[in-house]
Amino acid sequence: MNDTLERLAQVLSERRHGDAQSSYVASLHQRGLNKILEKVGEESTELILAAKELEAADASRLEGARLELIKETADLWFHSLVTLSHLGLGHRDVLAELERRFGVSGLEEKASRSAHSQ
Ligand SMILES: N=c1c2ncn([C@@H]3O[C@H](COP(=O)(O)OP(=O)(O)OP(=O)(O)O)[C@@H](O)[C@H]3O)c2ncn1[C@@H]1O[C@H](COP(=O)(O)O)[C@@H](O)[C@H]1O
């Protein structure tokens, strides 16, 4: 699975300074961070709508609604990865952070954050 992220990261890196006429990734970088973040915002909203659709779907719409949520999630992941790439980061940095969090309860982590801020 992570192999997919590795392959995508390789493509994203190759397209970082590619031809914007022939590459969507290159065109995003060329249009700049604000455009990339606009896409992240759009895709986030689309993911939320797709999740609500799936929750409300009856049996006849279930399969299509599941597929839609998967696609919207892929779009959001993709544009998040383009954001990271634009700023010199990548999926490995995020995976390392998730790895670090294994065994740390989300509730405990939240409590320690508010203790530190006092
Ligand atoms: N995984 C993706 C991927 N996921 C989504 N998208 C594109 O993201 C865009 C988002 O959808 P929208 O409908 O919002 O796009 P749009 O309305 O055309 O965009 P704007 O006009 O708003 O900019 C679509 O054009 C999708 O094709 C992707 N484009 C590229 N990749 C990967 O990146 C590789 C390099 O792509 P290019 O740089 O285009 O060669 C591809 O081979 C893929 O592996």
The ligand as an ORCA input file, in Angstrom:
! r2SCAN-3c Opt
* xyz 0 1
  N      -3.728     11.043     -8.482
  C      -3.875     12.000     -9.262
  C      -5.065     12.793     -9.247
  N      -6.182     12.731     -8.485
  C      -6.981     13.733     -8.905
  N      -6.389     14.416     -9.921
  C      -6.922     15.551    -10.683
  O      -7.382     16.519     -9.783
  C      -8.329     17.356    -10.454
  C      -9.389     17.688     -9.446
  O     -10.623     17.602     -9.943
  P     -11.531     18.866    -10.269
  O     -12.748     18.319    -10.928
  O     -11.691     19.696     -9.066
  O     -10.554     19.614    -11.305
  P     -10.769     20.844    -12.206
  O     -12.118     21.403    -11.975
  O     -10.367     20.428    -13.570
  O      -9.633     21.795    -11.581
  P      -9.539     23.375    -11.548
  O      -9.935     23.896    -12.885
  O     -10.377     23.818    -10.381
  O      -8.079     23.571    -11.243
  C      -8.768     16.582    -11.702
  O      -8.214     17.212    -12.827
  C      -8.154     15.207    -11.498
  O      -7.755     14.576    -12.702
  C      -5.194     13.867    -10.151
  N      -4.202     14.194    -11.040
  C      -3.078     13.437    -11.030
  N      -2.884     12.353    -10.183
  C      -1.607     11.585    -10.200
  O      -0.565     12.457    -10.595
  C       0.058     11.904    -11.745
  C       0.602     13.034    -12.598
  O      -0.463     13.750    -13.176
  P      -0.140     14.909    -14.246
  O       0.684     15.909    -13.544
  O      -1.459     15.453    -14.715
  O       0.603     14.215    -15.344
  C      -0.997     11.058    -12.432
  O      -0.432     10.083    -13.252
  C      -1.673     10.447    -11.216
  O      -0.898      9.368    -10.721
*
